[in-house]
Amino acid sequence: MRIIIAGAGDVGFHLAKLLSYEGYGITVIDKDSDKLRYASNHLDVQTLQGNSTSYSVLNKARVSKADLLISVTSSEETNLTTCILGKKLGAAKTVARVSNSEYLLQQEELQLAELGIDELISPELLAAAEIKRLLKESAFTDYHEFDKGKLSLVGVKINSSSPLVNKTVQETAYLNPNFSFIPVAMLRNNNTIIPRSDTYFRVHDHAYFIAQSKGIDEVLEVANKKRVDIRNVMIFGGTPVGFHAARLLSRKYRVKLFETDRERCIQLTETLPDTLIINADGRDLEVLEDENLGEMDAFIAVTRNSETNIISSLVAKNNSVKKSIALVENIDYIHLSQNIGVDTLINKKLIAANSIFKLLRKGDVLSLASIHGADVEVLEFEVHHNSSVCGKALKNCGFPKASIVGGVIRRGTGVIVTGDFVFEDLDHVVVLSKPQCIGKVEALFKEK
């Protein structure tokens, strides 16, 4: 597959990194020579300096031979124009990054596909949807459902009071008598570990488990965590992410939104009738206390300043708010959540890149999830009667060492599996894998 990526910023670079593990022929276009040099030095990609809206640049990139053209520059106009022009020149499929939500909400009416734009991605809308998902199970730092919760991926921070501390996976088996969950990853000092029987749990680890529905409460118990109902939510920042988060969350929760700009507050009041808009600085502790910060169940900081979001979230946690989520622009900050006390740090650019990666996997993978800050992807495959794994025991399938099977959904029931488990036709298999092994894992489920 030949892929052209217009834009070598955070979204483009992370996407190129994910795709480069697949062995695709990737060309990255950008006007910034420094960004291209960095991409060339760190990834197995070709680079081309120039404007992606230029006919000559796209021709030089051989857009007529491209299976996919993805435009993710910081300019919405550039992305739309690149896709329209690229499609006219022969690109098989196009994806454009946009910030104006109207394009997404009126996609059919605008007939964008006829113009040459096949898919739209909005980092702001995706980040808001991610925030909504993270609030569903507030006790966890991360939460993904597979097949409507028949299996779930859950993340918890291991504190000193957990009975898991300083024990191996094998030594903690007595805490899981019903075998309703299994550890599949640990994030420790910015390193992602695929656990085996002799892997130790340590204080401050972020541990991730695949669990049956009945196993979720058992994970909370061994991690010494308590499930909390979210009712009251405070959002700091009337940015597009803040607006979309309030729009989604106000359908279920009582939401207050702080914004320092008066004119923006007026706009938000007109468009968010179910949200209380407060024209005040969310960094002012006295103001927050006046608005009952201590009674909030969740605090979400989504201003345009990463440091402001982190600090205000820490203030919220210090005032007994149960769940904190901070938006950060610097991808390097994502790993800090393990050490600084914010429950979850999210980056809209990483979320957007992962969302595009999922688009490419449609058909081959039933669902795909990413873990914030961890160098792994979680994928759900379907077993076909003529795929390599069908009829074989898990231990004999040859899964790469940098991957682990978390569980199987068979005839509507989630099952945590061991090495003797034999795969059957139509099983849905949840696998956690480091990016460089996804292609090998995927090959095991391909129809012959």
N, C-alpha and C positions, 0 to 999 in steps of 0.2 A: 504493500500500500504506500502511495506517495501522498505526503501531507505537507501543506504550506501553512505556516503560522505567521501572521502579520502582527508584530508587536513582541519585543523581547523584554518587556517589563516582568513584573512578578507573575502575572497570570500566564503569559506566554512561556516564560522560562520553566515554571513548574509543570506546565502541560507538556512542554517538549521533553522534560526530564522523565515524566511518566511514560510517554510514548516511545522514547528512545530505547527503553528496556525491551520493547516489542520487536525491535529490528526493522521498524518502518524507515523509509527514506524521508527524512524531515528537512525542510528548508525554512529557516527563520529570516523574516524580513524586518528591518528596522532602520530608521534614519540615524540612530545613535551608534557610532562605531564602538564606543566603550562597552555598551550592552551586548553588542554582537561578539566582541572579543571575549567577554566573560562567558557567554553561552558556548562559543567555540572551544574554549579552554576546559570547560567542565562537562560538556555533553557531546555525544556522537551525532552532530547535526551539521548541515551546511548552512552558511549564512550569506545574506545578500543585503548590502547597504542600499537604501533608497526608500522612496515613498510608495507604499503598497497601492495607492490609487493611481499610480503611473502605469500606463499601458506597456511601456518598454520594460519596466521593472517586473511586472507580472509575466510578461513574455519570457524574460530572462530566467525567471523561476520555473518556467515550463508549466504554467497554470493549466494549459490545455490537457496535460497529462495527469493533473492532480485528482486523486480520489476524494480529497477533502481540503477545503480552504477555510481556515479559521482566522478571523480577524478580531484581535483582543487588545488593540491599542487603547490608550486613554481617551481617544477622541471617538465619540459615537458616530459623528459624520464620516470620519475616515473608515470606520468599520463597516457601515452600511454601504458606502460607495465601493469599497474594496470587494465586498461580496457580490454586489450587483455587476460590477465590471468583470470580476473573476468568473462568475457564472456565464456571462456572455462569451467569455473567451474559452469556455470548455470545462471548467471545474465541475466535477460530478456532484459534489455536495458542499454547501456553504454554511458557516455558523458565524454570527455576529454578536459581539458584546455590546449591550446598550445600557444606558442609565435611565432613560425616560420610560417609565412603566407603561405609558399609553401604548407604546409599540407592542408590548406583550398582551395587554388587555384587549386590544383591538386588532390582533394579528390577522384574523380571518377577514375582517371588514376591510383592512388595508391591503389585503391580497399580496402580502410580502413575498410569498413563494413565487408568484407570477413575476415579480420583479427580479428574482434570483436569490432571495434570502430564505434558506430552508429552515434554519433554526435560530432562535434568539436566546441569549443568556444575559440575565441581569444580576450582577453580583449583589446589588442591594436587596432585591427581592429574595434571592437565595439565602442571604445572611439572615433576613427576617424569618424565613421559614425554618432555618437552622435554630434560631433562638426559640421559636415555638416548640420545636421538637425537643430541645434540651430541657424545657420546663415540664415536659410530660412526666418524667421521673426525676424529681428534684434531688433525690438523695445521691444520684449518680453524676459523675463528671461527664459521662457520655452514655448515650442510649440509642440503640437501633433495634427495630423489630424486623423479623423475617416471617413472612406468611402470616401477617396479622397477630404476631406475638407468640406463635407456636414455639419459636426460639427467639431469644433476644441477646444482643451484645450489650453488656453493661460494664461501665468503668467506675472504679472506686479508688480513692486514695487510702493507702494503708497507714494507719496511725499506730502509735505505740501500744494502744490497748487492745489491738486486734490479736486473736489467738494464732493468726497466721505468721506473725513476726518471727524471723530467724528459724523458720522451719522450711523444709523442702516441700515440694508439691506432694511427694509420696507420703511424707510424715503428716500432712494435713488431711489425708484421705478420710480419717475418722470423723472430720467435721462435715463430710459430705456423704452420709450413709445411704442416701437414696440415689446417689450419683445423678443429681439433678442439674449440676453445673460443672464446667471445666475451665481452668485458666488457659487463655490462648495468647496473651501478650502481657509484657511488663515494660513500663517506661521508667528507666532509672538513669538519672544524670544525663538526660538527652539521648540515651541509647535505648533502642527497642530490642527487647529480648523475647524470643519465642521459647516459652518455658518447656522443660522436660521434667521427668520425675525427680531429678536431682537438683533442680533449680530452687534457690532459696527466695522466700519473700522477705523484703527488707522494709524498715520504716521509711515512709515518704514515697515508696513505690506507687506509681499509678498502675493498678492491676486491672486487666480486662478479662471478662468471663463470657462464655456462651452459656446461657441458662434456659432451661425449660420454664414455662410460666410459673410453675410451683417452686422453681429454684431461685427466683428473683429475691424473695424474702429471705431465703437461706444465705444468699450472697451478702445481703445486708447484715445478717446476723454475724457471719464470720468476720466481716469487715467492721463490726461494731458501729453500724450506721442505722439511722432511723428514717423511715419514709415520712415525708412531710407533704401535706396538701398545700398547694399554691393557690392563694385567693387574691392577694394584694401585690401588685407589681408596680415598681417605680422605674421609669425610663429617663435617663439623662442624655439629652441630645435630640433636637428636632431635625436631624439629618434625614436623608431619604431612608436609611436603614431604620432610624427611630420611627419615622412615619409608618413604614410598612409593618414594623414590629407591633406598633400600637394598633394598627388596623386589624391585624390578625389576632392579637391577644385580647383586645377589648370585647371580643365575642364570648369569651369564657371567663376572663379575670377583670377585677377592678383595677384600672390602669391610671396612673398619674405620669405626666410627661413634663419634664423641666426643659426650658429653652431660654437662653439669655437674650436672643434677638426678638424684640417686640413685634416687628412686622411678620416674622416667621410664625410667632405665636398666633397672630390673627389668622394667618393662612391655615394653620393646623386646627384651630378652633372650628373653622368653617368646614373642614374636610374630615374631622374626627369627632363626630357628635357624642360618641360613647366614651371618650377619654377626657380626663380633667387636665387641661393645659395650664401650666404655671409658668409665668414669665419671671424666672429667677435663675440664679447661678447655682447649679447643682454641686459646685465645689464648696459652697458656704454651709458649714455644718449646722449653724444656727437655723438657717432656712430649712434644711433637711429635717432637723428635729422638730421644727414647727409643723412640718407636714408629716409627722409621725413616721420617721424613717425606721424606728425600732419596731414598728408594727408591720412593716413590709415583709413579705415572704420571699420576694425576689427583687434584685436590683440589677438593672441592665444599663451599662454605660456605652453609648454609641456616638459620642462626639467625634469631631474630625481629628482630635489629638489623642494619640495612643497613651501617653503618659497620664493625661487627665483621666482617661477611662480606667486605667489600672489603679491609680491612687484613689479615685472616688469609690471604686469597687472594694478596695481594702478598707476604706472608712465604713462602708456599708457592712462588711463582714464584722468589723470591730463593734458595730452597733447591733449585733445579733441578727442581721438579715441572713436568712437560711441559704439562699442561692444567689451567687453573683456571676455575671457574665460580662466580659469586657471585649469590645472590638478593638483590634490593634492593626495598624497599617504595616508595621515592620514584621515581616515573617519570622525574624529571629526571636521575637518576643514570645512566640507561641510556646516554646519550651519552658518559659519562665513560670507558667502556671503551676508547674510541679513544685516550685520552691517558694513562691511569694505569697500564696494564700488566696488568690482568686480561684474560684471553682473551675471556670472554663474561660480560656481566651480563644476568640475566633478571628479569622482573617478572611474577609470577603473575597479576596483574590484567590486564595487557596481553595475556598469553597467553589468558586466559579470554575477553576481549572479542573477540579475533581468532577464537577457536574458535566463538563464537556467530555471528560474521560469516560463517564458513564454512558453518554450518548453513543460513543464509539463501540461500546460493549453491548448495545442493544441486540437481542437475539442470541448472543453467545452466553450472556450472563443474565440470570433472572433479576438480580439486584446487586448493588455494589454500595458499600459504605466506607467512609474514611474515618480514622481516629485522629482527633486534633493533637498535633504535635508528635505523633508516632509515625514511623516509616513503614507502614503496612496498609494494605487494603483488605477489606472483608467482602468476599464474593459468594453469591449463591448460585450454584449450578444445578442443572437437571441431568440425571443419568439417562442415557439412551441405551436401548437394548444392544447396540453394537459399538458402544464406547468402550475404551480400554478398561475402565474400572468395573463395568457391569459383571456381576458374578464372582468378583474377587474380594478377598478379605482386605481390609484397610491396610494391614501391615505388608501386604504383597503388591500394593499398587504402585509403589515407587514415587510417592510424593516427595518433593524437594525438602531438604532439612530446614530451609527458611520458610516453611509453610506448616500449617497444622489444621487438621479437620476438627471443627468445633462441635458439629452435630449434624443430624439428618432429620428431615421432615418426611415421614413415610405415611402415606394414606391419611394425612391430616393430623398426625401426631409427631411432636418434636421428641427426638431421641438423642441423648448424649452417648457417643460411641467409643468403643475401645478397638484395639488392633485386630480383634477377631471378627469384627462386624463385617458382614458381606453386603456389598451394594447390590441393589435391585433396580430394574427398569423403572423410571419415573420418580425415583428418590430425588429429593431436593437436598443438596449438600452444601453446608456453610463452611467455607474455607477461609482462613486468615493467611495472607501471604505477603512477604516483602515484594516490592515492585519488580525487582529483577527476576522473580520466579513466576510471575503471573502467567506468562506465556506457556511455561512448562506445565503449570497446574491446569490451565485451560485445555491443553492438548489431551490431557487424560480424559476429558469429558466430551471431546469432539466425536461426532459420528464418523465412523470409518467408511 
